[in-house]
Amino acid sequence: MKVFTKIVDLQNALFCQRKKHVQIGFVPTMGALHEGHASLVRRSVEENGATVVSIFLNPNQFNDQSDLENYPQTLEADCALLEGLGADYVFTPSVAEIYPQPDTREFSFPPATTVMEGERRPGHFNGVCQVLSRLFAIVKPDRAYFGEKDWQQIAVVKQLVRYMGAQIQIVECPIVREASGLAMSSRNERLTTEERVLAANIFDVLKRSLVEAKSHSLSETRDWVTAEINAHEGLEVEYFSIVDGETLEAVDRWDDSQHIVGCITVYCGSAPIRLIDHITYKG
């Protein structure tokens, strides 16, 4: 495995691979890797002749400076994990390498970029699109791998690829969960042992809502999930949106779409830590 910090060095290595008609898989990350990331890398290694993993903590997608400052950084451990998984190249650029000049581009793909996270984290998805458009142009992968935990992000990325006219297959990979059911996330490292136990109630309630939905309206189910989670001291729902799984447009009735997903964000603990998850009701 080779580690590059400069764009030109990575591109030279990938040029040699393309000359041999090797397909390239790409897993973009912000580091602090866990089993969820590992599952993406394994799939890329299985499906491509070469796998690139980027580790770049993108400042442009953080609208909360303290969140950026507290984001865990574990580069040495990350590289050791990736080597064991069979990754070929790791790209760890500096901010100046990715943004030699301030990136003033504006990306907007409503409703994907304007609802839920887009509404509550102004500028977040613009920053995501800025960095991914740069990384996609640098790596030029055949396939890029994203975890379904960030359901809304996948919808945004698909829009971005269409906008760029890039021939990149976006591969969606299932959520990897801890034994308790808690969706794996780099943010989980900031949870105490007690808070991890508490956070497991999020997915437990979402699973139970599948039964609730069979005999209740969509709005009743939404209210039930919110109330059940908020009943646990230390958990507070920021939002629970039930949307069309492809467009992310809000739906009012279960028969409004063939693909319905419930997306949730919950604050956990006294810090608190912001956790996201989702459940599929139809489709």
N, C-alpha and C positions, 0 to 999 in steps of 0.2 A: 504494500500500500504506500502511495506517495501523498505527501501533504504539500499543498501549494498555498502561498499567500498572495501571489501575483497573478493577474488575469492572463498575461501573455504566456506564463509557464503552463498553466492549466490548458489553455487553448492549443499550445504546441503539442501537448501530450494527447489531447483529444483528436487533433488533426491526424496524428499517426494512426489512431484507432479507426478513424473514418476511412482512411486509405485502404484499410483491410476490410472495409464494409462491416465493421462491428457496430451493433446497435448500442445506444447509450441510454442508460437509465439514470434518473436524477431524483435525489431526495433532499429538498431544501429544509434546513432546520435552523433553530436559534440556539442549539446546544442544550446542555443539561439532559442528555439523552437517556431514555428509559426503554422499556420493553415495547412500548407503542412505536417508537422510532425504529427499534430493531426489527419489528415485523415488516415495516416498509422497506428497509434495506434488504432483508432476506428475499422479499418478493422481487425486488429489482435485480438482485444477483441471479435469481432463478430465471428471469425473463429477458435478461440483456447480457451482452458480451462484456460490457464495462459499466460500472456503477460509480457515479459521482455523488458525494454527500457534501453539501455546504453547511458550514457552521458560522452563522453571522447574526449577531444580535442587532437587529435593524432599529435604529433609534427613531426612524420616521413613522413607525406604526404604533408608537407609544404616546398616548395623549396624557398620560400620568407619569411625570418624571420619577416619582418614587417607585413606581412599578418597574421602570427601566433599571433603576439603581439596585433594586432588590432581586432582579432576575438572576437565578443561579447560573454560574459559569464554571464549567468543569471540563475544560478542553483536554487535559491529559487523559482523564478517564474516558472521555468521549472517543478519543482517537484509539485507545486500547480496545474499546468495545467494537468500534467499526472495523478494526483490523481482524478481530476474531470473527466478524460476520462475513468477511470476504469482500468488503468495499475496495475498490481499486484506487480511487482518488478522493482526497478530502480537501475542500477549498475553504480556507479560513482567512478571508480578506479583512483588511482594516476598513474603517468607515471611509477614509480618504480614497481607498482603492475602488470602492463601490460608488461613492459620490465625490468625484474629484471637484465637482461644483455643486452647489445646492440644487436639489431636484425640485423644480417648481411645476412639474407636470401635474395635471389634474385628471383623475380617472373617476368616472361616475357611471354605474350600471344599475340604475334603479329598476326594480325595488331591491335587488340583491345587496347593493351597497348602502341603502338608506334605511332599512328596517332593522330591528333588533340591535345587534352590535353596532351597526352603522349609525343608528339613531343615538345610542348611548355613549359611543366612543368616537366623537367627531375626529375625522382625519385618519382613523385607524386603517380602514380599507384602502384609502388612497396611498398610505405608506406601504401596505402590503403589495399593492399593484406596482408601486414604484420599484420596490426591491425585486419582485418576481420578474418584472419585465426586463430588468437589468440582468438578473441571473439566467433567465431563459435565453437572452441574446448572447450571453457569454458561453453557456454550456451547449446550447442548441441540442437538447436531448430529444430522443425519439419518444420517451415516456417519462412522465413525472408523477411521483407518488405522494399522495396526501391521505391522512387519516380522517375517517368519517366523524371523529369527535368534533372537529371544526366543520360542521355541516355547512354553515353559511359561507365559510371561507372557500370551500370547494365550489359552490355556486358562483362566487365572485371570480375564482381562478378560471373557470370555464368561460365566463364572459370575457375575461382578459385575453385568453388565448384566441378567441374568435376575433376580438378587436385587433390583436397583433397580426392576425392572419398566419399564425405559426402552426406548423404541422407537428404538434405535440399531443400525444395521447395522455389525457389526465386519468390516472388510475386511482380509483377510490378503494381504500382498504378499511376493513372493519375496525371498530373500536377495540382496543385491548384494555381489559379491566383487571383490577386487582382482585384477589380472592373474595373480597367483600362486595364487589360489584362497582366500586368507585372507578370511574374512567381515569386511566393513567394520564398524567399531565406533569410537566416539569414543575408546575406550581405546587403539586402535592408535596414536594420536598420541604415546603415552608409550613406544612401542617404538623401540629404536634400529634403524638400517638392518640390522644383523646379526640382530637379534631378529625383524624382519619376515620375513626369509628363513627363519629357524628356525620361526616360527609357521606358515608355509605348509605345513609337514609335517602339521599337524593334519588339514586337509581332504584332503590327499593320502592319508593313511592311511584316512580315512573312505571315500573313493572306492574304494580297493583292497579295503576290507572288504565291499563289495557282491559282489565275486567270491568272497571267502572264505566268505561266508554261504551260497553256493549248495551248498557241500559240507561245511559244518560246522554243528554245533549252535549254538543261540543263545549258550549259555554259553561255548563255544569261541571264537566270534566276538568276544564281549565281552572275553575274556582276550587274544585276539590283538591287538585294537585297542589295549588298554592297554599291552601289552608293546612293540608297535611304536612307539608315541609316546614311551614312557619310554626307549626305546633312544637317542633323540636327547638328547644332553647339553644341558641348559637347558630341557627340557620335562618337566613332571610332571603326570600325570593326577590330578585331584582325584576325579572320578567319571566313569564312562561307564555310563549307564543305558539299557537297551533296554525301551521301554514301549509301551503302547497309545497311538496318536497322538491320540486324542480324550480319554480319561479320565486318561491318564498313569499308569495302574496298571501295575506291573511284569508282564512276560510271561516265561514259562519256555521256551516252544517257539514256533517260527515259525508254527505253525497256531493259536496261541492268539488271534489277532486278524487282521482283514483290513487293519488299518492299524497298522504297526509303525515306530517311529521310534527312532533311537539319539541320545541327548542327551549331550553331553560338555562338561566344563569342564577346562581345562588351564592350569596356571601356566607362564608363559614368561619367561625371562630371570632376571637376578640380583635384580631389584627385589622380587618378580616381578609381572608383569601377569596378571590373571585373564581368560582368554578363553573364550567359549562358542561352540558350533557344534552342528549336528545333521545327520543323514543319514536319508533315508527308505528303509526296506527293503521295505515293502509298503504299498500304498494310494496 
